[in-house]
Structure formats: structure tokens, C-alpha cells
Amino acid sequence: MFSLVSTVVAGLVIALGVFFPALAMGKTISQALDSLARQPESEKAISRTLFIGLAMIESLAIYCLV
């Protein structure tokens, strides 16, 4: 019984741990593209901040998988 419950909970944690960071990444990329469309001259700053933010969001998904 314990094995079944732990397997289900692990699957749920992995599913939620991948779903919510994926939503956050989509929203982040969408906002970055919107910002680039409004201010193309600040491409370097937006891109740098975007990649740092995406790395932090992705680390959440990696922690859930570990």
C-alpha cells in the first residue's frame, strides 16, 4: 500500500513540477518578446535577463525531478 501511494505522489509531484515551470517559461518568453517588440534597442539587456530568468525557472523543474 505504501509503495502504491508513494508512486502516485511521486508522479503527481513530477507532473506538477514540470507543468507550472512550463507555464512560467511560456509567460516569461511571451513578455520578453513583447518587450523586444516595443523596445528593440534594448535587445541585449532583455535577452540577458530572459536567459537568467529561464535558468532559474528551469531549476525548479529539475529540483522536482530529483
PDB file of N, CA, C and O in Angstrom:
ATOM      1  N   MET A   1       0.826  -1.193   0.000  1.00  0.00           N
ATOM      2  CA  MET A   1       0.000   0.000   0.000  1.00  0.00           C
ATOM      3  C   MET A   1       0.874   1.262   0.000  1.00  0.00           C
ATOM      4  O   MET A   1       0.610   2.213  -0.736  1.00  0.00           O
ATOM      5  N   PHE A   2       1.912   1.253   0.834  1.00  0.00           N
ATOM      6  CA  PHE A   2       2.816   2.403   0.904  1.00  0.00           C
ATOM      7  C   PHE A   2       3.511   2.631  -0.431  1.00  0.00           C
ATOM      8  O   PHE A   2       3.708   3.772  -0.849  1.00  0.00           O
ATOM      9  N   SER A   3       3.879   1.555  -1.091  1.00  0.00           N
ATOM     10  CA  SER A   3       4.554   1.652  -2.381  1.00  0.00           C
ATOM     11  C   SER A   3       3.648   2.299  -3.427  1.00  0.00           C
ATOM     12  O   SER A   3       4.096   3.123  -4.225  1.00  0.00           O
ATOM     13  N   LEU A   4       2.388   1.923  -3.416  1.00  0.00           N
ATOM     14  CA  LEU A   4       1.433   2.490  -4.366  1.00  0.00           C
ATOM     15  C   LEU A   4       1.235   3.986  -4.124  1.00  0.00           C
ATOM     16  O   LEU A   4       1.245   4.785  -5.060  1.00  0.00           O
ATOM     17  N   VAL A   5       1.056   4.349  -2.861  1.00  0.00           N
ATOM     18  CA  VAL A   5       0.840   5.759  -2.524  1.00  0.00           C
ATOM     19  C   VAL A   5       2.077   6.588  -2.864  1.00  0.00           C
ATOM     20  O   VAL A   5       1.951   7.682  -3.414  1.00  0.00           O
ATOM     21  N   SER A   6       3.250   6.090  -2.551  1.00  0.00           N
ATOM     22  CA  SER A   6       4.469   6.847  -2.838  1.00  0.00           C
ATOM     23  C   SER A   6       4.689   6.996  -4.346  1.00  0.00           C
ATOM     24  O   SER A   6       5.192   8.023  -4.799  1.00  0.00           O
ATOM     25  N   THR A   7       4.317   5.984  -5.116  1.00  0.00           N
ATOM     26  CA  THR A   7       4.448   6.071  -6.566  1.00  0.00           C
ATOM     27  C   THR A   7       3.493   7.109  -7.140  1.00  0.00           C
ATOM     28  O   THR A   7       3.873   7.889  -8.012  1.00  0.00           O
ATOM     29  N   VAL A   8       2.263   7.120  -6.655  1.00  0.00           N
ATOM     30  CA  VAL A   8       1.274   8.087  -7.133  1.00  0.00           C
ATOM     31  C   VAL A   8       1.686   9.509  -6.754  1.00  0.00           C
ATOM     32  O   VAL A   8       1.588  10.425  -7.570  1.00  0.00           O
ATOM     33  N   VAL A   9       2.141   9.690  -5.528  1.00  0.00           N
ATOM     34  CA  VAL A   9       2.563  11.021  -5.079  1.00  0.00           C
ATOM     35  C   VAL A   9       3.794  11.484  -5.862  1.00  0.00           C
ATOM     36  O   VAL A   9       3.880  12.657  -6.226  1.00  0.00           O
ATOM     37  N   ALA A  10       4.728  10.602  -6.124  1.00  0.00           N
ATOM     38  CA  ALA A  10       5.911  10.968  -6.905  1.00  0.00           C
ATOM     39  C   ALA A  10       5.514  11.383  -8.317  1.00  0.00           C
ATOM     40  O   ALA A  10       6.044  12.358  -8.850  1.00  0.00           O
ATOM     41  N   GLY A  11       4.594  10.657  -8.919  1.00  0.00           N
ATOM     42  CA  GLY A  11       4.109  11.025 -10.250  1.00  0.00           C
ATOM     43  C   GLY A  11       3.411  12.369 -10.257  1.00  0.00           C
ATOM     44  O   GLY A  11       3.575  13.158 -11.188  1.00  0.00           O
ATOM     45  N   LEU A  12       2.630  12.632  -9.216  1.00  0.00           N
ATOM     46  CA  LEU A  12       1.931  13.909  -9.107  1.00  0.00           C
ATOM     47  C   LEU A  12       2.914  15.067  -8.927  1.00  0.00           C
ATOM     48  O   LEU A  12       2.757  16.123  -9.539  1.00  0.00           O
ATOM     49  N   VAL A  13       3.910  14.865  -8.096  1.00  0.00           N
ATOM     50  CA  VAL A  13       4.917  15.910  -7.878  1.00  0.00           C
ATOM     51  C   VAL A  13       5.673  16.204  -9.168  1.00  0.00           C
ATOM     52  O   VAL A  13       5.918  17.366  -9.491  1.00  0.00           O
ATOM     53  N   ILE A  14       6.040  15.174  -9.899  1.00  0.00           N
ATOM     54  CA  ILE A  14       6.756  15.374 -11.160  1.00  0.00           C
ATOM     55  C   ILE A  14       5.864  16.082 -12.175  1.00  0.00           C
ATOM     56  O   ILE A  14       6.314  16.991 -12.873  1.00  0.00           O
ATOM     57  N   ALA A  15       4.595  15.666 -12.258  1.00  0.00           N
ATOM     58  CA  ALA A  15       3.679  16.293 -13.216  1.00  0.00           C
ATOM     59  C   ALA A  15       3.480  17.774 -12.911  1.00  0.00           C
ATOM     60  O   ALA A  15       3.553  18.611 -13.811  1.00  0.00           O
ATOM     61  N   LEU A  16       3.232  18.095 -11.655  1.00  0.00           N
ATOM     62  CA  LEU A  16       3.041  19.497 -11.283  1.00  0.00           C
ATOM     63  C   LEU A  16       4.348  20.275 -11.350  1.00  0.00           C
ATOM     64  O   LEU A  16       4.364  21.456 -11.695  1.00  0.00           O
ATOM     65  N   GLY A  17       5.437  19.602 -11.017  1.00  0.00           N
ATOM     66  CA  GLY A  17       6.740  20.251 -11.042  1.00  0.00           C
ATOM     67  C   GLY A  17       7.238  20.558 -12.438  1.00  0.00           C
ATOM     68  O   GLY A  17       8.152  21.367 -12.603  1.00  0.00           O
ATOM     69  N   VAL A  18       6.663  19.936 -13.433  1.00  0.00           N
ATOM     70  CA  VAL A  18       7.022  20.235 -14.816  1.00  0.00           C
ATOM     71  C   VAL A  18       5.990  21.177 -15.443  1.00  0.00           C
ATOM     72  O   VAL A  18       6.341  22.019 -16.269  1.00  0.00           O
ATOM     73  N   PHE A  19       4.732  21.040 -15.058  1.00  0.00           N
ATOM     74  CA  PHE A  19       3.651  21.827 -15.648  1.00  0.00           C
ATOM     75  C   PHE A  19       3.767  23.313 -15.304  1.00  0.00           C
ATOM     76  O   PHE A  19       3.719  24.160 -16.197  1.00  0.00           O
ATOM     77  N   PHE A  20       3.917  23.630 -14.040  1.00  0.00           N
ATOM     78  CA  PHE A  20       3.944  25.036 -13.633  1.00  0.00           C
ATOM     79  C   PHE A  20       5.190  25.783 -14.113  1.00  0.00           C
ATOM     80  O   PHE A  20       5.063  26.929 -14.544  1.00  0.00           O
ATOM     81  N   PRO A  21       6.384  25.190 -14.061  1.00  0.00           N
ATOM     82  CA  PRO A  21       7.520  25.890 -14.672  1.00  0.00           C
ATOM     83  C   PRO A  21       7.356  26.082 -16.181  1.00  0.00           C
ATOM     84  O   PRO A  21       7.824  27.078 -16.732  1.00  0.00           O
ATOM     85  N   ALA A  22       6.694  25.134 -16.852  1.00  0.00           N
ATOM     86  CA  ALA A  22       6.449  25.303 -18.288  1.00  0.00           C
ATOM     87  C   ALA A  22       5.532  26.498 -18.541  1.00  0.00           C
ATOM     88  O   ALA A  22       5.751  27.263 -19.481  1.00  0.00           O
ATOM     89  N   LEU A  23       4.515  26.659 -17.710  1.00  0.00           N
ATOM     90  CA  LEU A  23       3.647  27.833 -17.831  1.00  0.00           C
ATOM     91  C   LEU A  23       4.424  29.119 -17.566  1.00  0.00           C
ATOM     92  O   LEU A  23       4.262  30.111 -18.277  1.00  0.00           O
ATOM     93  N   ALA A  24       5.260  29.091 -16.547  1.00  0.00           N
ATOM     94  CA  ALA A  24       6.054  30.275 -16.216  1.00  0.00           C
ATOM     95  C   ALA A  24       7.022  30.621 -17.342  1.00  0.00           C
ATOM     96  O   ALA A  24       7.223  31.796 -17.649  1.00  0.00           O
ATOM     97  N   MET A  25       7.620  29.608 -17.956  1.00  0.00           N
ATOM     98  CA  MET A  25       8.536  29.857 -19.068  1.00  0.00           C
ATOM     99  C   MET A  25       7.796  30.460 -20.261  1.00  0.00           C
ATOM    100  O   MET A  25       8.293  31.384 -20.904  1.00  0.00           O
ATOM    101  N   GLY A  26       6.621  29.937 -20.548  1.00  0.00           N
ATOM    102  CA  GLY A  26       5.832  30.480 -21.649  1.00  0.00           C
ATOM    103  C   GLY A  26       5.471  31.932 -21.422  1.00  0.00           C
ATOM    104  O   GLY A  26       5.567  32.754 -22.333  1.00  0.00           O
ATOM    105  N   LYS A  27       5.055  32.249 -20.207  1.00  0.00           N
ATOM    106  CA  LYS A  27       4.701  33.642 -19.887  1.00  0.00           C
ATOM    107  C   LYS A  27       5.932  34.541 -19.944  1.00  0.00           C
ATOM    108  O   LYS A  27       5.852  35.672 -20.423  1.00  0.00           O
ATOM    109  N   THR A  28       7.055  34.052 -19.463  1.00  0.00           N
ATOM    110  CA  THR A  28       8.292  34.833 -19.482  1.00  0.00           C
ATOM    111  C   THR A  28       8.740  35.130 -20.906  1.00  0.00           C
ATOM    112  O   THR A  28       9.104  36.261 -21.226  1.00  0.00           O
ATOM    113  N   ILE A  29       8.712  34.118 -21.753  1.00  0.00           N
ATOM    114  CA  ILE A  29       9.122  34.305 -23.147  1.00  0.00           C
ATOM    115  C   ILE A  29       8.162  35.249 -23.858  1.00  0.00           C
ATOM    116  O   ILE A  29       8.587  36.094 -24.646  1.00  0.00           O
ATOM    117  N   SER A  30       6.882  35.109 -23.584  1.00  0.00           N
ATOM    118  CA  SER A  30       5.889  35.993 -24.188  1.00  0.00           C
ATOM    119  C   SER A  30       6.128  37.451 -23.798  1.00  0.00           C
ATOM    120  O   SER A  30       6.074  38.346 -24.641  1.00  0.00           O
ATOM    121  N   GLN A  31       6.392  37.676 -22.519  1.00  0.00           N
ATOM    122  CA  GLN A  31       6.653  39.044 -22.058  1.00  0.00           C
ATOM    123  C   GLN A  31       7.956  39.590 -22.646  1.00  0.00           C
ATOM    124  O   GLN A  31       8.040  40.774 -22.975  1.00  0.00           O
ATOM    125  N   ALA A  32       8.961  38.740 -22.779  1.00  0.00           N
ATOM    126  CA  ALA A  32      10.233  39.192 -23.352  1.00  0.00           C
ATOM    127  C   ALA A  32      10.058  39.576 -24.822  1.00  0.00           C
ATOM    128  O   ALA A  32      10.599  40.587 -25.269  1.00  0.00           O
ATOM    129  N   LEU A  33       9.309  38.778 -25.566  1.00  0.00           N
ATOM    130  CA  LEU A  33       9.070  39.108 -26.971  1.00  0.00           C
ATOM    131  C   LEU A  33       8.254  40.385 -27.104  1.00  0.00           C
ATOM    132  O   LEU A  33       8.484  41.184 -28.011  1.00  0.00           O
ATOM    133  N   ASP A  34       7.306  40.575 -26.204  1.00  0.00           N
ATOM    134  CA  ASP A  34       6.522  41.808 -26.199  1.00  0.00           C
ATOM    135  C   ASP A  34       7.422  43.010 -25.909  1.00  0.00           C
ATOM    136  O   ASP A  34       7.292  44.057 -26.543  1.00  0.00           O
ATOM    137  N   SER A  35       8.324  42.854 -24.959  1.00  0.00           N
ATOM    138  CA  SER A  35       9.260  43.937 -24.631  1.00  0.00           C
ATOM    139  C   SER A  35      10.204  44.227 -25.795  1.00  0.00           C
ATOM    140  O   SER A  35      10.519  45.385 -26.069  1.00  0.00           O
ATOM    141  N   LEU A  36      10.652  43.180 -26.475  1.00  0.00           N
ATOM    142  CA  LEU A  36      11.529  43.374 -27.631  1.00  0.00           C
ATOM    143  C   LEU A  36      10.801  44.076 -28.769  1.00  0.00           C
ATOM    144  O   LEU A  36      11.402  44.862 -29.502  1.00  0.00           O
ATOM    145  N   ALA A  37       9.515  43.798 -28.918  1.00  0.00           N
ATOM    146  CA  ALA A  37       8.747  44.458 -29.971  1.00  0.00           C
ATOM    147  C   ALA A  37       8.582  45.949 -29.671  1.00  0.00           C
ATOM    148  O   ALA A  37       8.571  46.773 -30.586  1.00  0.00           O
ATOM    149  N   ARG A  38       8.454  46.289 -28.394  1.00  0.00           N
ATOM    150  CA  ARG A  38       8.277  47.694 -28.016  1.00  0.00           C
ATOM    151  C   ARG A  38       9.592  48.460 -27.990  1.00  0.00           C
ATOM    152  O   ARG A  38       9.636  49.634 -28.356  1.00  0.00           O
ATOM    153  N   GLN A  39      10.676  47.793 -27.554  1.00  0.00           N
ATOM    154  CA  GLN A  39      11.972  48.468 -27.435  1.00  0.00           C
ATOM    155  C   GLN A  39      13.076  47.598 -28.038  1.00  0.00           C
ATOM    156  O   GLN A  39      13.823  46.952 -27.303  1.00  0.00           O
ATOM    157  N   PRO A  40      13.184  47.575 -29.346  1.00  0.00           N
ATOM    158  CA  PRO A  40      14.202  46.715 -29.972  1.00  0.00           C
ATOM    159  C   PRO A  40      15.637  47.132 -29.651  1.00  0.00           C
ATOM    160  O   PRO A  40      16.550  46.314 -29.761  1.00  0.00           O
ATOM    161  N   GLU A  41      15.853  48.386 -29.256  1.00  0.00           N
ATOM    162  CA  GLU A  41      17.217  48.838 -28.959  1.00  0.00           C
ATOM    163  C   GLU A  41      17.759  48.248 -27.661  1.00  0.00           C
ATOM    164  O   GLU A  41      18.970  48.271 -27.437  1.00  0.00           O
ATOM    165  N   SER A  42      16.893  47.724 -26.809  1.00  0.00           N
ATOM    166  CA  SER A  42      17.353  47.137 -25.539  1.00  0.00           C
ATOM    167  C   SER A  42      17.389  45.609 -25.607  1.00  0.00           C
ATOM    168  O   SER A  42      17.128  44.921 -24.620  1.00  0.00           O
ATOM    169  N   GLU A  43      17.715  45.100 -26.786  1.00  0.00           N
ATOM    170  CA  GLU A  43      17.718  43.650 -27.002  1.00  0.00           C
ATOM    171  C   GLU A  43      18.710  42.924 -26.095  1.00  0.00           C
ATOM    172  O   GLU A  43      18.385  41.868 -25.551  1.00  0.00           O
ATOM    173  N   LYS A  44      19.903  43.469 -25.928  1.00  0.00           N
ATOM    174  CA  LYS A  44      20.922  42.786 -25.117  1.00  0.00           C
ATOM    175  C   LYS A  44      20.487  42.631 -23.671  1.00  0.00           C
ATOM    176  O   LYS A  44      20.621  41.553 -23.093  1.00  0.00           O
ATOM    177  N   ALA A  45      19.971  43.689 -23.088  1.00  0.00           N
ATOM    178  CA  ALA A  45      19.556  43.641 -21.679  1.00  0.00           C
ATOM    179  C   ALA A  45      18.375  42.700 -21.485  1.00  0.00           C
ATOM    180  O   ALA A  45      18.330  41.941 -20.518  1.00  0.00           O
ATOM    181  N   ILE A  46      17.422  42.753 -22.406  1.00  0.00           N
ATOM    182  CA  ILE A  46      16.242  41.886 -22.289  1.00  0.00           C
ATOM    183  C   ILE A  46      16.640  40.426 -22.464  1.00  0.00           C
ATOM    184  O   ILE A  46      16.187  39.563 -21.712  1.00  0.00           O
ATOM    185  N   SER A  47      17.487  40.147 -23.454  1.00  0.00           N
ATOM    186  CA  SER A  47      17.909  38.761 -23.696  1.00  0.00           C
ATOM    187  C   SER A  47      18.687  38.196 -22.516  1.00  0.00           C
ATOM    188  O   SER A  47      18.470  37.054 -22.111  1.00  0.00           O
ATOM    189  N   ARG A  48      19.583  38.989 -21.972  1.00  0.00           N
ATOM    190  CA  ARG A  48      20.377  38.532 -20.827  1.00  0.00           C
ATOM    191  C   ARG A  48      19.477  38.227 -19.630  1.00  0.00           C
ATOM    192  O   ARG A  48      19.615  37.187 -18.987  1.00  0.00           O
ATOM    193  N   THR A  49      18.559  39.140 -19.342  1.00  0.00           N
ATOM    194  CA  THR A  49      17.637  38.935 -18.225  1.00  0.00           C
ATOM    195  C   THR A  49      16.723  37.749 -18.481  1.00  0.00           C
ATOM    196  O   THR A  49      16.401  36.995 -17.563  1.00  0.00           O
ATOM    197  N   LEU A  50      16.304  37.583 -19.740  1.00  0.00           N
ATOM    198  CA  LEU A  50      15.442  36.450 -20.101  1.00  0.00           C
ATOM    199  C   LEU A  50      16.145  35.126 -19.832  1.00  0.00           C
ATOM    200  O   LEU A  50      15.563  34.230 -19.222  1.00  0.00           O
ATOM    201  N   PHE A  51      17.385  34.994 -20.278  1.00  0.00           N
ATOM    202  CA  PHE A  51      18.080  33.723 -20.107  1.00  0.00           C
ATOM    203  C   PHE A  51      18.391  33.420 -18.647  1.00  0.00           C
ATOM    204  O   PHE A  51      18.355  32.260 -18.237  1.00  0.00           O
ATOM    205  N   ILE A  52      18.691  34.431 -17.870  1.00  0.00           N
ATOM    206  CA  ILE A  52      18.906  34.209 -16.433  1.00  0.00           C
ATOM    207  C   ILE A  52      17.606  33.767 -15.773  1.00  0.00           C
ATOM    208  O   ILE A  52      17.602  32.844 -14.959  1.00  0.00           O
ATOM    209  N   GLY A  53      16.512  34.422 -16.121  1.00  0.00           N
ATOM    210  CA  GLY A  53      15.210  34.045 -15.569  1.00  0.00           C
ATOM    211  C   GLY A  53      14.785  32.649 -15.979  1.00  0.00           C
ATOM    212  O   GLY A  53      14.255  31.894 -15.164  1.00  0.00           O
ATOM    213  N   LEU A  54      15.015  32.297 -17.243  1.00  0.00           N
ATOM    214  CA  LEU A  54      14.661  30.951 -17.700  1.00  0.00           C
ATOM    215  C   LEU A  54      15.491  29.885 -16.990  1.00  0.00           C
ATOM    216  O   LEU A  54      14.985  28.803 -16.692  1.00  0.00           O
ATOM    217  N   ALA A  55      16.746  30.178 -16.719  1.00  0.00           N
ATOM    218  CA  ALA A  55      17.585  29.222 -15.992  1.00  0.00           C
ATOM    219  C   ALA A  55      17.063  29.006 -14.576  1.00  0.00           C
ATOM    220  O   ALA A  55      17.064  27.882 -14.072  1.00  0.00           O
ATOM    221  N   MET A  56      16.618  30.083 -13.938  1.00  0.00           N
ATOM    222  CA  MET A  56      16.065  29.947 -12.578  1.00  0.00           C
ATOM    223  C   MET A  56      14.759  29.159 -12.587  1.00  0.00           C
ATOM    224  O   MET A  56      14.527  28.328 -11.708  1.00  0.00           O
ATOM    225  N   ILE A  57      13.911  29.416 -13.573  1.00  0.00           N
ATOM    226  CA  ILE A  57      12.644  28.685 -13.671  1.00  0.00           C
ATOM    227  C   ILE A  57      12.911  27.210 -13.955  1.00  0.00           C
ATOM    228  O   ILE A  57      12.274  26.335 -13.370  1.00  0.00           O
ATOM    229  N   GLU A  58      13.850  26.940 -14.850  1.00  0.00           N
ATOM    230  CA  GLU A  58      14.161  25.555 -15.200  1.00  0.00           C
ATOM    231  C   GLU A  58      14.730  24.799 -14.007  1.00  0.00           C
ATOM    232  O   GLU A  58      14.519  23.592 -13.884  1.00  0.00           O
ATOM    233  N   SER A  59      15.447  25.489 -13.130  1.00  0.00           N
ATOM    234  CA  SER A  59      15.995  24.815 -11.950  1.00  0.00           C
ATOM    235  C   SER A  59      14.882  24.285 -11.047  1.00  0.00           C
ATOM    236  O   SER A  59      15.067  23.267 -10.379  1.00  0.00           O
ATOM    237  N   LEU A  60      13.736  24.956 -11.017  1.00  0.00           N
ATOM    238  CA  LEU A  60      12.605  24.443 -10.234  1.00  0.00           C
ATOM    239  C   LEU A  60      12.138  23.093 -10.762  1.00  0.00           C
ATOM    240  O   LEU A  60      11.869  22.177  -9.985  1.00  0.00           O
ATOM    241  N   ALA A  61      12.042  22.971 -12.078  1.00  0.00           N
ATOM    242  CA  ALA A  61      11.624  21.697 -12.670  1.00  0.00           C
ATOM    243  C   ALA A  61      12.660  20.608 -12.401  1.00  0.00           C
ATOM    244  O   ALA A  61      12.303  19.457 -12.152  1.00  0.00           O
ATOM    245  N   ILE A  62      13.923  20.964 -12.450  1.00  0.00           N
ATOM    246  CA  ILE A  62      14.975  19.978 -12.190  1.00  0.00           C
ATOM    247  C   ILE A  62      14.921  19.504 -10.744  1.00  0.00           C
ATOM    248  O   ILE A  62      15.107  18.317 -10.474  1.00  0.00           O
ATOM    249  N   TYR A  63      14.668  20.424  -9.809  1.00  0.00           N
ATOM    250  CA  TYR A  63      14.555  20.033  -8.401  1.00  0.00           C
ATOM    251  C   TYR A  63      13.397  19.069  -8.187  1.00  0.00           C
ATOM    252  O   TYR A  63      13.507  18.153  -7.372  1.00  0.00           O
ATOM    253  N   CYS A  64      12.301  19.251  -8.894  1.00  0.00           N
ATOM    254  CA  CYS A  64      11.161  18.335  -8.742  1.00  0.00           C
ATOM    255  C   CYS A  64      11.475  16.955  -9.308  1.00  0.00           C
ATOM    256  O   CYS A  64      10.967  15.949  -8.811  1.00  0.00           O
ATOM    257  N   LEU A  65      12.300  16.902 -10.335  1.00  0.00           N
ATOM    258  CA  LEU A  65      12.641  15.607 -10.920  1.00  0.00           C
ATOM    259  C   LEU A  65      13.649  14.843 -10.073  1.00  0.00           C
ATOM    260  O   LEU A  65      13.719  13.616 -10.143  1.00  0.00           O
ATOM    261  N   VAL A  66      14.421  15.559  -9.281  1.00  0.00           N
ATOM    262  CA  VAL A  66      15.422  14.913  -8.427  1.00  0.00           C
ATOM    263  C   VAL A  66      14.741  14.520  -7.176  1.00  0.00           C
ATOM    264  O   VAL A  66      15.371  13.952  -6.283  1.00  0.00           O
TER     265      VAL A  66
END
